[in-house]
Amino acid sequence: MIGYMKHHERYVREMLEKNLSREAWQDLLVYHDQQIRWMQHERVVHLMIMLSVCLFALLSLGFVILAPTLPFFILLALLMILSSAYIFHYYRLENGVQKWYDLSGEIRTASAVMEEIP
């Protein structure tokens, strides 16, 4: 997912450096906004999964406190590792989408400048 986001960002930045027509700017904006909508859906899905995994990690912590057995310690360790990975992934996903919002603004600015040119 992160690789896909980087590839798309490179593509949009390359397009921003080109001298595109008004229609091409509008097409790029529509395409980019569609990509943002897809990533927003991904963010929601990953947020729900991350929160669920973190909830289970906290529940397993409660089990370790109530009944400190080896299986509960192993479960807690696995869920803490998984929670950390999800938090890191969600952080990168969120920051990537925030960068895309800025890119959308740059496309709109470039498109507006193009509309001013007769």
Buried (B, 14 or more C-beta within 10 A) or exposed (E): EEEEBEEBBEBBEEBBEEEBEEEBBBEBBEBBEEBBEEBEEBBEEBBEBBEEBBEBBEEBBEBBEEEEEEEBEEBBEEBBEBBEEBEEBBEEBBEBBEBBEEBBEEBBEBBEEBEEEE
